[in-house]
């Protein structure tokens, strides 16, 4: 029984680490998407201001 406890603890730590990795990846993807949207808006507004 004492041998099972560390395994369960390790398994929970692995699950937490995987979840944390997924969340970090999602955050990076979200930030990248927001930056590209911001750049697209800037280039669109600069192009329209040059036309007028």
Secondary structure as GFF3:
##gff-version 3
##sequence-region A 1 52
A	DSSP	alpha_helix	2	51	.	.	.	ID=ss1
###
